[in-house]
Amino acid sequence: MENAINVEAEKSAKTLTTIIYALYAASYFVGITAIVAIVINYIKKEDVAGTFLESHFRWQIRTFWFGMLWGVLGGITALIVIGWAVLIADGIWIVYRIVKGWLRLNDNKPMYAV
């Protein structure tokens, strides 16, 4: 019985992780969804501890914060040409991280230990 509960809880957590990836992807169109996603990441972080989903949460959280860091730096330096290159590179990097994470989640694989 306990094993069935664990399987059901992991399935639910995987669905939530999928929704979080979708929220990050949607943030390209509706920016506030990334804020919703990071809040969910932090609220539900303990629920996925010890599962392969923990690595996905870590991946998502790092994607948000490093993306934010490079976005702010790119925005500040946008007055000089290099800022635009930083913003473009940041956007591509975030898309890569969302796609890579989503694909590995779909295959029930953890993210790399980064």
Backbone as a printed PyTorch tensor [residue, N CA C, xyz], in Angstrom:
tensor([[[  0.8190,  -1.1990,   0.0000],
         [  0.0000,   0.0000,   0.0000],
         [  0.8600,   1.2590,   0.0000]],

        [[  1.9020,   1.2750,   0.8310],
         [  2.7740,   2.4550,   0.9110],
         [  3.4640,   2.7140,  -0.4180]],

        [[  3.8530,   1.6290,  -1.1240],
         [  4.5130,   1.7710,  -2.4210],
         [  3.5770,   2.4330,  -3.4330]],

        [[  2.3000,   2.0840,  -3.3990],
         [  1.3200,   2.6880,  -4.3090],
         [  1.1710,   4.1720,  -4.0320]],

        [[  1.2320,   4.5440,  -2.7560],
         [  1.1440,   5.9560,  -2.3930],
         [  2.3580,   6.7050,  -2.9160]],

        [[  3.5390,   6.1020,  -2.7880],
         [  4.7720,   6.7380,  -3.2780],
         [  4.7410,   6.9120,  -4.7930]],

        [[  4.2440,   5.9120,  -5.5020],
         [  4.1550,   5.9930,  -6.9620],
         [  3.1910,   7.1120,  -7.3580]],

        [[  2.0720,   7.1810,  -6.6730],
         [  1.0780,   8.2170,  -6.9710],
         [  1.6110,   9.6080,  -6.6410]],

        [[  2.3390,   9.7200,  -5.5430],
         [  2.9230,  11.0110,  -5.1530],
         [  3.9800,  11.4420,  -6.1640]],

        [[  4.7920,  10.4970,  -6.6420],
         [  5.8140,  10.8410,  -7.6350],
         [  5.1660,  11.2340,  -8.9550]],

        [[  4.0940,  10.5490,  -9.3280],
         [  3.3780,  10.9020, -10.5610],
         [  2.8270,  12.3210, -10.4650]],

        [[  2.2540,  12.6420,  -9.3240],
         [  1.7250,  13.9870,  -9.1030],
         [  2.8430,  15.0330,  -9.1420]],

        [[  3.9820,  14.7150,  -8.5190],
         [  5.1240,  15.6320,  -8.5150],
         [  5.6890,  15.8110,  -9.9210]],

        [[  5.6600,  14.7460, -10.7170],
         [  6.1430,  14.8540, -12.1060],
         [  5.2120,  15.7660, -12.9070]],

        [[  3.9180,  15.6400, -12.6880],
         [  2.9630,  16.5190, -13.3580],
         [  3.2210,  17.9730, -12.9730]],

        [[  3.4600,  18.2090, -11.6940],
         [  3.7580,  19.5590, -11.2320],
         [  5.0420,  20.0800, -11.8750]],

        [[  6.0510,  19.2390, -11.9820],
         [  7.3150,  19.6370, -12.6090],
         [  7.0910,  20.0000, -14.0760]],

        [[  6.2380,  19.2580, -14.7540],
         [  5.8840,  19.5630, -16.1410],
         [  5.1990,  20.9290, -16.2280]],

        [[  4.2850,  21.1840, -15.3110],
         [  3.5810,  22.4700, -15.2850],
         [  4.5710,  23.6080, -15.0620]],

        [[  5.5490,  23.3890, -14.1890],
         [  6.5510,  24.4290, -13.9220],
         [  7.3630,  24.7100, -15.1810]],

        [[  7.7760,  23.6700, -15.9080],
         [  8.4780,  23.9040, -17.1800],
         [  7.5870,  24.7090, -18.1310]],

        [[  6.2990,  24.3850, -18.1700],
         [  5.3730,  25.1130, -19.0420],
         [  5.2610,  26.5790, -18.6210]],

        [[  5.2480,  26.8270, -17.3250],
         [  5.1900,  28.2120, -16.8430],
         [  6.4430,  28.9860, -17.2480]],

        [[  7.6020,  28.3490, -17.1480],
         [  8.8330,  29.0170, -17.5790],
         [  8.7900,  29.2990, -19.0830]],

        [[  8.3020,  28.3380, -19.8600],
         [  8.2010,  28.5430, -21.3080],
         [  7.2130,  29.6650, -21.6230]],

        [[  6.0980,  29.6970, -20.9110],
         [  5.0770,  30.7340, -21.1330],
         [  5.5840,  32.1130, -20.7620]],

        [[  6.6220,  32.1700, -19.9530],
         [  7.1250,  33.4810, -19.5120],
         [  7.6920,  34.2950, -20.6710]],

        [[  7.9590,  33.6570, -21.7980],
         [  8.3990,  34.4130, -22.9740],
         [  7.2700,  35.2670, -23.5280]],

        [[  6.0350,  34.8970, -23.2010],
         [  4.8720,  35.6340, -23.6840],
         [  4.1840,  36.4190, -22.5650]],

        [[  4.1850,  35.8260, -21.3720],
         [  3.5720,  36.4420, -20.1940],
         [  4.5910,  36.3290, -19.0620]],

        [[  5.4050,  37.3480, -18.9060],
         [  6.5510,  37.2940, -18.0040],
         [  6.2730,  36.8760, -16.5750]],

        [[  5.0870,  37.1660, -16.0790],
         [  4.7670,  36.8760, -14.6770],
         [  4.7660,  35.3760, -14.3870]],

        [[  4.6080,  34.5480, -15.3910],
         [  4.5380,  33.1050, -15.1440],
         [  5.8590,  32.5530, -14.6050]],

        [[  6.9740,  33.1890, -14.9230],
         [  8.2590,  32.7470, -14.3660],
         [  8.2930,  32.9890, -12.8640]],

        [[  7.6840,  34.0700, -12.4050],
         [  7.6170,  34.3500, -10.9660],
         [  6.7600,  33.2930, -10.2780]],

        [[  5.6380,  32.9500, -10.8900],
         [  4.7700,  31.8980, -10.3420],
         [  5.5470,  30.5860, -10.2700]],

        [[  6.2920,  30.2670, -11.3250],
         [  7.0490,  29.0190, -11.3760],
         [  8.1090,  28.9510, -10.2770]],

        [[  8.8690,  30.0250, -10.0800],
         [  9.9350,  29.9900,  -9.0710],
         [  9.3410,  29.8880,  -7.6680]],

        [[  8.2000,  30.5210,  -7.4410],
         [  7.5390,  30.4080,  -6.1330],
         [  7.1220,  28.9600,  -5.8850]],

        [[  6.5270,  28.3260,  -6.8960],
         [  6.1360,  26.9200,  -6.7630],
         [  7.3740,  26.0610,  -6.5190]],

        [[  8.4590,  26.3260,  -7.2430],
         [  9.6950,  25.5710,  -7.0340],
         [ 10.1170,  25.5790,  -5.5690]],

        [[ 10.1160,  26.7460,  -4.9710],
         [ 10.5530,  26.8490,  -3.5830],
         [  9.5400,  26.2540,  -2.6010]],

        [[  8.2630,  26.4210,  -2.8640],
         [  7.2410,  25.8720,  -1.9690],
         [  7.2380,  24.3470,  -1.9820]],

        [[  7.3890,  23.7580,  -3.1570],
         [  7.2750,  22.3050,  -3.3030],
         [  8.6280,  21.5780,  -3.3000]],

        [[  9.7020,  22.3000,  -3.0910],
         [ 11.0520,  21.7230,  -3.1390],
         [ 11.2140,  20.5220,  -2.2020]],

        [[ 10.7070,  20.6330,  -0.9940],
         [ 10.8410,  19.5390,  -0.0180],
         [ 10.0500,  18.2980,  -0.4400]],

        [[  8.9670,  18.4890,  -1.1690],
         [  8.1320,  17.3560,  -1.5860],
         [  8.8430,  16.4410,  -2.5780]],

        [[  9.8240,  16.9620,  -3.3100],
         [ 10.5200,  16.1560,  -4.3130],
         [ 11.9060,  15.7180,  -3.8340]],

        [[ 12.2620,  16.0700,  -2.6180],
         [ 13.5750,  15.7000,  -2.0810],
         [ 13.7360,  14.1840,  -2.0970]],

        [[ 14.8920,  13.7390,  -2.5780],
         [ 15.1850,  12.3150,  -2.6230],
         [ 14.6690,  11.6010,  -3.8520]],

        [[ 14.0160,  12.3240,  -4.7660],
         [ 13.5370,  11.7220,  -6.0130],
         [ 14.3350,  12.3050,  -7.1810]],

        [[ 14.1740,  11.7010,  -8.3390],
         [ 14.8670,  12.2370,  -9.5140],
         [ 14.3490,  13.6320,  -9.8690]],

        [[ 13.1730,  13.9730,  -9.3780],
         [ 12.5970,  15.2890,  -9.6550],
         [ 13.3220,  16.4030,  -8.9080]],

        [[ 14.0170,  16.0580,  -7.8470],
         [ 14.7810,  17.0610,  -7.1050],
         [ 15.7980,  17.7360,  -8.0250]],

        [[ 16.4260,  16.9400,  -8.8880],
         [ 17.4090,  17.5130,  -9.8120],
         [ 16.7400,  18.4530, -10.8150]],

        [[ 15.5070,  18.1700, -11.1920],
         [ 14.7810,  19.0560, -12.1030],
         [ 14.4410,  20.3770, -11.4170]],

        [[ 14.0430,  20.3010, -10.1590],
         [ 13.7630,  21.5320,  -9.4180],
         [ 15.0260,  22.3750,  -9.2940]],

        [[ 16.1500,  21.7340,  -8.9880],
         [ 17.4150,  22.4620,  -8.8950],
         [ 17.7480,  23.0990, -10.2500]],

        [[ 17.5480,  22.3640, -11.3360],
         [ 17.7850,  22.8470, -12.6980],
         [ 16.9040,  24.0600, -12.9960]],

        [[ 15.6250,  23.9630, -12.6390],
         [ 14.6860,  25.0580, -12.8840],
         [ 15.0380,  26.2960, -12.0670]],

        [[ 15.3560,  26.0920, -10.8090],
         [ 15.7040,  27.2200,  -9.9450],
         [ 16.9640,  27.9120, -10.4490]],

        [[ 17.9650,  27.1530, -10.8160],
         [ 19.2070,  27.7510, -11.3310],
         [ 18.9800,  28.4490, -12.6650]],

        [[ 18.1270,  27.8600, -13.4980],
         [ 17.8010,  28.5050, -14.7700],
         [ 17.1750,  29.8740, -14.5190]],

        [[ 16.2460,  29.9390, -13.5780],
         [ 15.5930,  31.2120, -13.2680],
         [ 16.6030,  32.2430, -12.7870]],

        [[ 17.3910,  31.8930, -11.7630],
         [ 18.2680,  32.8890, -11.1490],
         [ 19.4250,  33.3030, -12.0610]],

        [[ 20.0450,  32.3470, -12.7680],
         [ 21.1200,  32.7350, -13.6900],
         [ 20.5590,  33.4800, -14.8930]],

        [[ 19.3670,  33.0850, -15.3530],
         [ 18.7160,  33.8230, -16.4310],
         [ 18.3990,  35.2430, -16.0140]],

        [[ 17.9440,  35.4040, -14.7780],
         [ 17.6490,  36.7340, -14.2420],
         [ 18.9340,  37.5600, -14.1390]],

        [[ 19.9850,  36.9570, -13.6150],
         [ 21.2720,  37.6550, -13.4840],
         [ 21.7610,  38.1690, -14.8310]],

        [[ 21.8030,  37.2810, -15.8240],
         [ 22.2950,  37.6980, -17.1440],
         [ 21.3360,  38.6560, -17.8280]],

        [[ 20.0370,  38.5080, -17.5600],
         [ 19.0590,  39.4460, -18.1040],
         [ 19.2440,  40.8480, -17.5450]],

        [[ 19.4960,  40.9350, -16.2460],
         [ 19.7270,  42.2430, -15.6220],
         [ 21.0280,  42.8480, -16.1410]],

        [[ 22.0860,  42.0370, -16.1910],
         [ 23.3640,  42.5450, -16.7050],
         [ 23.2360,  42.9840, -18.1680]],

        [[ 22.5170,  42.1970, -18.9580],
         [ 22.2890,  42.5710, -20.3500],
         [ 21.4770,  43.8430, -20.4720]],

        [[ 20.4660,  43.9710, -19.6060],
         [ 19.6470,  45.1850, -19.6210],
         [ 20.4370,  46.4210, -19.2420]],

        [[ 21.2780,  46.2730, -18.2310],
         [ 22.1010,  47.4110, -17.7950],
         [ 23.0880,  47.8260, -18.8790]],

        [[ 23.6420,  46.8500, -19.5540],
         [ 24.6520,  47.1580, -20.5790],
         [ 24.0430,  47.2990, -21.9780]],

        [[ 22.7140,  47.3390, -22.0680],
         [ 22.0620,  47.4620, -23.3780],
         [ 22.3620,  48.8000, -24.0490]],

        [[ 22.7340,  49.7730, -23.2470],
         [ 23.0890,  51.0700, -23.8250],
         [ 24.3650,  50.9810, -24.6570]],

        [[ 25.1780,  50.0020, -24.3130],
         [ 26.3310,  49.7150, -25.1710],
         [ 26.0070,  48.4090, -25.8960]],

        [[ 26.5730,  48.2120, -27.0140],
         [ 26.1780,  47.1170, -27.9150],
         [ 26.2660,  45.7420, -27.2580]],

        [[ 27.2040,  45.5130, -26.3990],
         [ 27.3990,  44.1900, -25.8090],
         [ 26.1760,  43.7040, -25.0410]],

        [[ 25.4150,  44.6170, -24.4760],
         [ 24.2330,  44.2460, -23.7200],
         [ 23.2200,  43.4770, -24.5420]],

        [[ 23.0470,  43.8720, -25.7950],
         [ 22.0980,  43.1720, -26.6640],
         [ 22.5600,  41.7510, -26.9440]],

        [[ 23.8510,  41.5610, -27.1170],
         [ 24.4000,  40.2170, -27.3360],
         [ 24.1760,  39.3530, -26.0910]],

        [[ 24.3690,  39.9520, -24.9200],
         [ 24.1420,  39.2290, -23.6620],
         [ 22.6750,  38.8240, -23.5440]],

        [[ 21.7610,  39.7200, -23.8670],
         [ 20.3300,  39.4180, -23.7870],
         [ 19.9240,  38.3110, -24.7650]],

        [[ 20.4590,  38.3510, -25.9580],
         [ 20.1480,  37.3130, -26.9530],
         [ 20.7000,  35.9680, -26.4930]],

        [[ 21.9480,  35.9550, -26.0310],
         [ 22.5570,  34.7120, -25.5460],
         [ 21.7790,  34.1630, -24.3450]],

        [[ 21.3590,  35.0480, -23.4570],
         [ 20.5830,  34.6370, -22.2890],
         [ 19.2600,  34.0070, -22.7150]],

        [[ 18.5730,  34.6180, -23.6550],
         [ 17.3090,  34.0690, -24.1420],
         [ 17.4730,  32.6890, -24.7480]],

        [[ 18.5170,  32.5130, -25.5470],
         [ 18.7910,  31.2050, -26.1630],
         [ 19.1250,  30.1740, -25.0890]],

        [[ 19.9390,  30.5720, -24.1170],
         [ 20.3440,  29.6670, -23.0400],
         [ 19.1290,  29.2130, -22.2250]],

        [[ 18.2140,  30.1270, -21.9350],
         [ 17.0190,  29.7700, -21.1620],
         [ 16.1490,  28.7900, -21.9510]],

        [[ 15.9600,  29.0420, -23.2410],
         [ 15.1810,  28.1150, -24.0780],
         [ 15.8320,  26.7390, -24.0660]],

        [[ 17.1490,  26.7030, -24.2140],
         [ 17.8740,  25.4210, -24.1730],
         [ 17.5990,  24.6930, -22.8600]],

        [[ 17.6960,  25.4040, -21.7340],
         [ 17.5190,  24.7820, -20.4250],
         [ 16.0880,  24.2560, -20.2440]],

        [[ 15.1110,  24.9980, -20.7250],
         [ 13.7230,  24.5440, -20.6100],
         [ 13.5130,  23.2850, -21.4530]],

        [[ 13.9670,  23.3200, -22.6970],
         [ 13.7800,  22.1770, -23.6010],
         [ 14.5340,  20.9520, -23.0900]],

        [[ 15.7910,  21.1350, -22.7090],
         [ 16.6090,  20.0160, -22.2220],
         [ 15.9680,  19.3910, -20.9780]],

        [[ 15.5480,  20.2190, -20.0420],
         [ 14.9200,  19.7070, -18.8300],
         [ 13.6200,  18.9830, -19.1120]],

        [[ 12.8010,  19.5720, -19.9550],
         [ 11.5110,  18.9770, -20.2920],
         [ 11.6870,  17.6200, -20.9710]],

        [[ 12.6460,  17.5220, -21.8790],
         [ 12.9000,  16.2480, -22.5630],
         [ 13.3770,  15.1730, -21.6000]],

        [[ 14.2830,  15.5320, -20.6950],
         [ 14.7730,  14.5560, -19.7170],
         [ 13.6580,  14.1640, -18.7470]],

        [[ 12.8060,  15.1030, -18.3780],
         [ 11.6690,  14.7910, -17.5190],
         [ 10.7420,  13.8120, -18.2210]],

        [[ 10.4830,  14.0580, -19.4870],
         [  9.6180,  13.1730, -20.2770],
         [ 10.1650,  11.7490, -20.3220]],

        [[ 11.4950,  11.6130, -20.2980],
         [ 12.1420,  10.2960, -20.3150],
         [ 12.3680,   9.7340, -18.9110]],

        [[ 11.8280,  10.4140, -17.9000],
         [ 11.9910,  10.0110, -16.4930],
         [ 13.4580,   9.9430, -16.0720]],

        [[ 14.2500,  10.8590, -16.5840],
         [ 15.6710,  10.9240, -16.2520],
         [ 15.9410,  12.1530, -15.3990]],

        [[ 16.8580,  12.0230, -14.4530],
         [ 17.2360,  13.2040, -13.6650],
         [ 18.0740,  14.1520, -14.5080]],

        [[ 18.1860,  15.3780, -14.0590],
         [ 19.0830,  16.3190, -14.7030],
         [ 20.4920,  16.0270, -14.2010]],

        [[ 21.4420,  16.5780, -14.8840],
         [ 22.8220,  16.3970, -14.4840],
         [ 23.0490,  17.0350, -13.1320]],

        [[ 24.0120,  16.5430, -12.4230],
         [ 24.3800,  17.1490, -11.1370],
         [ 25.1810,  18.4000, -11.4320]],

        [[ 24.4660,  19.5320, -11.5750],
         [ 25.1320,  20.7980, -11.8870],
         [ 25.0390,  21.7420, -10.7290]]])
